């Protein structure tokens, strides 16, 4: 009888410990994401915004022929190019990879390419946001960064 009580008590203790560990880790997962502390890039003219890490600095203006954006630079590492194509551009002739606020968007291939990013077909405008590494190779960390940035995009027009 004592052995049975000891086994049942041990099982209860283990379950309580496992339950406590589960809630402890769940609490850490719901803590504030670093993305919440990122800066916000906003373009009111073309109606879009997104968050980006503080280590990036905004450089203006864009090169001649580009409008609706800027270049964000992380010195010696990478840069993010943001621009809008307003002249006629080819329509999206395949299914969108994702939709952002109801607009179709296409992701560039990750890993190994010189850049990774997104093109958003917002009516007559094509919004482009691309991360380029200065070493000309998109690795897992760079791709995660641009995917995190993409997850914060909001369209207001």
Secondary structure per residue as TSV (DSSP state, phi and psi in degrees):
chain	resnum	aa	ss	phi	psi
A	1	X	-	360.0	-42.4
A	2	X	H	-64.6	-37.0
A	3	X	H	-63.3	-40.7
A	4	X	H	-63.9	-44.4
A	5	X	H	-62.6	-42.3
A	6	X	H	-63.2	-42.2
A	7	X	H	-64.8	-46.7
A	8	X	H	-63.4	-42.9
A	9	X	H	-62.4	-42.0
A	10	X	H	-62.8	-43.0
A	11	X	H	-62.0	-43.4
A	12	X	H	-62.5	-43.9
A	13	X	H	-61.8	-45.2
A	14	X	H	-62.3	-43.6
A	15	X	H	-62.6	-40.8
A	16	X	H	-63.7	-42.8
A	17	X	H	-63.5	-44.0
A	18	X	H	-63.3	-41.8
A	19	X	H	-63.5	-42.1
A	20	X	H	-63.4	-43.0
A	21	X	H	-63.5	-40.9
A	22	X	H	-59.1	-48.7
A	23	X	H	-67.8	-33.3
A	24	X	H	-64.0	-47.5
A	25	X	H	-69.3	-35.6
A	26	X	H	-63.8	-38.2
A	27	X	H	-63.0	-40.4
A	28	X	H	-65.9	-36.6
A	29	X	H	-66.9	-31.7
A	30	X	T	-89.7	3.5
A	31	X	S	-68.2	168.7
A	32	X	-	-61.5	127.4
A	33	X	-	-74.9	146.6
A	34	X	G	-61.0	-26.4
A	35	X	G	-60.3	-33.4
A	36	X	G	-62.3	-23.1
A	37	X	G	-95.6	2.2
A	38	X	S	-72.1	160.6
A	39	X	E	-74.0	160.8
A	40	X	E	-112.5	126.5
A	41	X	E	-95.8	129.5
A	42	X	E	-134.7	134.7
A	43	X	E	-123.0	103.9
A	44	X	T	-73.4	-31.1
A	45	X	T	-61.1	-43.4
A	46	X	T	-106.1	0.6
A	47	X	T	69.1	52.3
A	48	X	E	-144.8	156.4
A	49	X	E	-152.0	160.2
A	50	X	E	-161.4	164.8
A	51	X	E	-100.6	151.8
A	52	X	E	-148.8	154.8
A	53	X	-	-63.6	149.6
A	54	X	T	-62.2	-23.6
A	55	X	T	-68.3	-13.8
A	56	X	-	-86.6	139.9
A	57	X	E	-112.1	142.0
A	58	X	E	-81.9	127.0
A	59	X	E	-113.5	129.9
A	60	X	-	-130.0	158.3
A	61	X	-	-87.3	178.2
A	62	X	-	-73.2	167.5
A	63	X	-	-63.3	157.6
A	64	X	T	-55.9	135.5
A	65	X	T	97.3	-13.0
A	66	X	-	-106.1	140.1
A	67	X	B	-134.3	168.7
A	68	X	S	74.0	21.6
A	69	X	-	-167.2	-160.2
A	70	X	-	-152.8	-176.9
A	71	X	E	-119.7	131.0
A	72	X	E	-105.7	127.2
A	73	X	E	-117.2	131.9
A	74	X	E	-107.8	100.0
A	75	X	T	-48.3	134.6
A	76	X	T	64.9	8.1
A	77	X	T	-125.1	-62.9
A	78	X	E	-161.2	171.1
A	79	X	E	-144.5	155.2
A	80	X	E	-114.6	125.1
A	81	X	E	-103.0	130.5
A	82	X	E	-125.7	124.5
A	83	X	E	-155.0	163.8
A	84	X	E	-123.3	131.4
A	85	X	E	-95.4	118.2
A	86	X	-	-107.1	-16.6
A	87	X	S	-74.8	161.8
A	88	X	-	-52.5	132.0
A	89	X	-	-130.0	155.9
A	90	X	-	-60.1	140.6
A	91	X	-	-69.8	161.8
A	92	X	-	-70.7	116.8
A	93	X	-	-108.9	24.3
A	94	X	S	-149.9	166.9
A	95	X	-	-62.0	143.4
A	96	X	-	-66.5	148.1
A	97	X	S	-73.5	-40.9
A	98	X	E	-146.3	166.9
A	99	X	E	-117.4	136.9
A	100	X	E	-119.9	114.6
A	101	X	T	49.1	40.5
A	102	X	T	88.2	-3.1
A	103	X	E	-104.4	138.0
A	104	X	E	-70.9	146.9
A	105	X	E	-141.4	149.4
A	106	X	E	-120.5	130.2
A	107	X	E	-92.4	143.6
A	108	X	-	-80.6	158.4
A	109	X	-	-63.4	139.6
A	110	X	-	-85.8	168.5
A	111	X	S	58.4	123.9
A	112	X	S	86.9	-29.4
A	113	X	S	-74.6	163.5
A	114	X	S	-77.2	-15.5
A	115	X	E	-148.0	160.6
A	116	X	E	-142.3	140.5
A	117	X	E	177.9	-150.8
A	118	X	E	-147.6	146.9
A	119	X	E	-121.5	125.6
A	120	X	E	-111.6	123.5
A	121	X	E	-88.9	92.9
A	122	X	E	-104.5	83.8
A	123	X	T	63.1	-124.6
A	124	X	T	-79.8	-10.0
A	125	X	E	-100.5	145.9
A	126	X	E	-118.6	106.7
A	127	X	E	-89.8	126.8
A	128	X	E	-120.8	131.4
A	129	X	E	-134.1	114.6
A	130	X	E	-131.0	139.0
A	131	X	E	-102.1	129.0
A	132	X	E	-122.3	129.6
A	133	X	E	-85.7	142.0
A	134	X	T	-68.6	-21.2
A	135	X	T	-87.4	7.6
A	136	X	S	62.2	27.0
A	137	X	-	-142.6	126.0
A	138	X	-	-87.3	118.0
A	139	X	-	-103.3	-175.3
A	140	X	H	-59.9	-41.2
A	141	X	H	-66.5	-42.3
A	142	X	H	-64.9	-41.7
A	143	X	H	-66.4	-39.2
A	144	X	H	-62.2	-40.5
A	145	X	H	-60.1	-49.9
A	146	X	H	-67.0	-34.8
A	147	X	H	-66.7	-37.7
A	148	X	H	-64.1	-42.6
A	149	X	H	-61.5	-46.4
A	150	X	H	-57.7	-36.7
A	151	X	T	-65.1	-15.0
A	152	X	T	-102.0	-2.1
A	153	X	-	-63.8	135.2
A	154	X	E	-130.1	135.7
A	155	X	E	-109.5	133.7
A	156	X	-	-114.8	-8.2
A	157	X	-	-102.7	360.0
